[in-house]
């Protein structure tokens, strides 16, 4: 019995609403990245229980869990409603930690929609709440977010500085925040081309991450795979990607699962094994398309196009013309409601070029 099944079994066995809710929050946290929808529903069950037994602290923790689960999902409009509720209850109960978390979640919400000024303002507001009661965890999370902003701006030195500042607050603790900081530091080293240092940092993390923390393990493993691929340690890269795929096999439309599958397919194509690549891409195609997630579909389609480009006899590839025409139709649908269509236009251009090759061969 794995960790997830063990917690699920305990949830079924206990009749104590407080204990059940705490277990649901724990499991929601563990499945936040691998199965956000499941995580959201679990958190909502805990919230309902907290309201029934009139436990304000448990209610706030449940709301925080709900917001955390939404932040890992694609249901961002729903996310805002729960942030509002967390903020409202935090004010009513005069709990600074809840208000700080609400500001952090609002930062994530604004940042998701590209509202950088509003996002940064939310971070500063969160820091004020956390400073008011010396909430070390909250302050550290703010440093992580500030580091992330600098990281996304390409200012890796400043990002490293923020992450190190946060780590000083959690120097020896093997907890989620410490993992995140150390993982981010490893990623900064990766971006600065300090590959040996980055590999050691990732590997050290992998050695101490609990086996049942599937989301974090998958994230570290895919980073190790990417790093191994860059330094041309191809067998190691494939092994890491296979581990990610195995960890996330129960959710084949999960972002990390798709990334690992496409990364492995890219390697197989480069190795002159396009048919092996097509086999694993085909296995996730329906699931990815059913998500209607533009990012995942773009990722998958761009790799499928690489496969077709690598295939020597294009007109012999089963369903080649129909497949690409269908892909073009779906991408065109995204174009109608997209403000940054460059990558979508490139995919359509690549598809048209392949269809032209197929037409000429016929």
N, C-alpha and C positions, 0 to 999 in steps of 0.2 A: 504493500500500500504506500503510494507516494504522499508527500506532504499535503497536497491539495485534497486528496481523498480522505486523509486522516482528519483534517479540519472539518470537512463536510460531514464525516461520520459523527464527530463530536457535536456539530450543530444539530443533527437529527436526534441525537441521544439526550441532549440537555433540555429540561423544561424551564430552567431559570432564564427569564427574559433578558436580564442584564448580562449573564454569561453568554447567552446565545448571540446577543447583539455585538458583544466584544469579539467573539469568534468570527462573526460575519464581517466586521470591519477589518479584522486581520486577514481574512481570505480575500476580501475586496482589494486590500493593499497588494497582496501577492499576485493577483490576476489583473491588476490595473492596466498593464501594458500588453499582456498576452490575450486578454479577453475583456475589453473595456465595458461592453454591454452587460456581461455577467457581473462584473465588478460594480457597475452602477446599480443594478437591481438588488444586489446583496446589501449595498450601503443604504438603499431606500428602505429595505426591510428592517435594518437596524434602527433607522430614524423613526419609523412607525412605532417600533417597540419602545423606544426612548420616550416618545410622546405619550404612549399608553400608561407607562409607569411614572410619568412626570419627573424624569431625571434630566435636568438642564445640561449638566456636563456631558452626559452621554449623547444628548440631542445635538450639541455643538460638534462633538467629535464625529457623529454620524453625518452631519451636514458637511463637515470638512472632508470626510471620506467620499461623499457624493461628488463634491466639487473636484476633488483630486481625480476621481474616475472619469468625470466628464472632460477634464483637461487632457486626458489620454485618448479621447474618442473623437469622432467626427461630428458630434451633435452639439456644436458650439452655441447655437441659439438657445437651446435648452440650458446650457451651461450658465448663461447670464442670469437666468431666473433663479437658479440655486445660489449663485453668488449674492444676489440681492437678499435672499432669505437669510443666508448666513450673516450678512452685514446687519440686517434688521434685528435678528435675535441677539447678535453680539452687543448691539447698542442697548437693547432692552435688559440684557443681563449684565451690562457693564463689564464685559470680558475683553480686555485688550488683545489677548492672544487670538481670539476669534476674529476681531476686527482687523488685526494684522494679517491673518490668513486670508480674509476676504479681499483685502487690498492686493495681496500677492496673486490670488486667483484672477482678480480684475486686471492685474498687470499681464497675466498670461493671455487673457481674453483680448485685451487691446493689442497686444503684441501679435497675436494670431492674425488680426485684421490689418496689420501694418501701421497701426497708430502709435508711432514711436514716442512722440512727446507725451501722450496720455499714459503710455505704458511706463515711462520713466517716472512720471509724477506719482503713479500708483506705487512704485517701488519706494519712493521717498516717504510716502504716507505710511507704508508698511513698516519702514524702519523707525518712524516716530512712535508707532504703537508698540513695537518690540523693545525699543529703548526705554519706554516708560516703565516697563516692569522687568527690564533686563532679561528678556526672553532670548537666550543664547541660540536656541534652535532657529527661531524666527530671524534673528539678525544674520545668522550664517546663511540661511536660505536667500536672504536679500543679497548677500555678497556673491552667492552663486549666480543669481539672476543678473547682477551688475557685470559679473565676469562673462556671462553668456552674451550680453549686449556687446561688449567689447570684442568678444570672440567673433560674433557675426559681422562685426565691422572690420574684421581682419587685424585688429590691434591685439595680437597674441601676447605681447609683453604685458600690457595692462590687464588682460584677462588672467594671465598667470598670477599677477600681483593680487587681484581680487580673490582668486581661488586659494592662494596661500594664506591670505588674511583670514578667510573663513576656516581654513584647516587648523589655524592656531587655536581656534575656539574648540575644536574637536581633535586634539593632537593624537590621542591614543585609542579613541573609541571606534570599535568596529560596528558602526551603525549605518543607516541609509545615507545620512548626510555626509559622513566621512567617506563612504563608498563613492558618492556622487562627486565630491571634491577631488578625490584621488583619480577618479575616472576622467574628469574634466582636465586635470593636470596632465594626465597621460595623453589625452587628445590634443592638448596644446603642444606637447612635445612632438607628437605625430605631425602636426601642421608645420612645426618648425624644422621638420626633417631630422629630428633627433630620434631616429628609428630604434636604435638599440635601447636607449633610455625608455622610450615609449613601450617597447615590447616587454621589458622588465616590469614596468609599472602596471601594464595590463595583466601580465601573468601573476604578479603578486596579488592583485585583486581577485583573480579567478581562484586562487588557492584558498581564499578566506570567505568567499561568498557562499552562503548556505545552498545546499543542493536544491532546495525547494523554492528558491528565489529565481524563478524561471526568467522573468523579464530582465533582471540585471545580468544574469549569466548569459543570456542570449545577446545582450548588447555588448558585453565584453568580448564574447566569442566572435561576433561579426567584426569588431574592431581588430581583433587579432588576425582574422582572416584577411581583412583589407590590407593590414600592415604586411602580412606574409606575402600577399600577392604583389605588393609594390617592390619588396626586396627579392622577388623571384623565388621564394620558397613555396613553389606551387603545390607539392603534396601536402604541406602543412596548411596552406590556405584552404584547399579542398576539404581537409579534415575538419577544420574549424567551421566552415560553412555547413558541412554535413551535420555537425553537432547542433548548430542553430536550427537547421531544418527539422531535426529530430525533436528538439525541445518545443518547437512551435507547430508541430505537425497537426495538432488538433484544431488549429486555427490557420488554415492555409491562405487565408486572405489577410493575415496579420502583416503589418508593415515590415517587421524584421524578417518574417518568413519569406516574403516576396523579395526583399533586398538580398537575402542570402541565396535564394534560388537563382535570381538573375546574375548575381556575382559569380556563382559556380558555373552557370551557363556561359558567361563571358569567357571564363578560363577554358572550358571545354571547346568552345569555338576557336579560341586562339591555339589550342592544342591540335586542331584539325579533326575534332570530334563533334561536328554540328548536329548529327542525328541524336547523340546522347544528350546534347543541350536541349534539343527540341522536345525530347521525351519528358524532361523535368519541367519545362516551360508549359507544355501541354497539360500537365497534371494540375497546374494551378490556374490555368486560363479562365475557366468558367467561374471559379470562386472569386477571382480578382474582378472580372467584369461585372459580377453580381453586386459587388460593393458600390459600383458607380463612383468610386474614389478616383479622382483625376490623377493624383500623384501616382497611385499604384498602377493604374492602367497605362500611364505614360512610361513608367519604369518597365513594365512587362513588354509593352509594344516595341519600345526601342531595342530591347534585347531580342525579341522575335525577329525584328528587321535585320539585326546583325546575323541571325541564323540564316535567313533567306539570302542575304548577301554572300554568306560563306558557302551556301549550297551550290555545288557546281552545275547541276542540271535542274534549274529552277522549275521548268515546266513539268518535271516528273514529281515534284514535291506535292504530296496529297493535299488537295484543297487549297493550293497556293493562291490562285486568283480570288476565289471566294473568301478565303481567310483575310487577305489583305484589303479587299473591297469592304468587308464588314468592319475591319479595324478603322479604315478611313472614314466610314459613316459615323462610328462612335466618336472619333476624334473631332469630326466636323460639328457634332452636337456640343462638345465642350467649347468649341471656338465661339459659339453664339453668346456665351455668357462668361467669357474670360477676358480679363483686362491685360494679361501678359501672355499673348499668344505665340511668342517667338518659337518656343520649343514645340508647340502643337503644329505650327506651320512647317517646321523642319521635318516632323514626323510624316506629315502629309506629302511633302516634297520627296522624301525617301521612298514612301509607298508608291507614289506615282512613277518614280524612276524604276522601281522593281517591276511594276506592272508593264511598263514600256519594254523592259528587257524581255519579259515573258511573252509579250505580243510579238516582238521581233523574232524570238526563237520559234514561235509557232509559224 
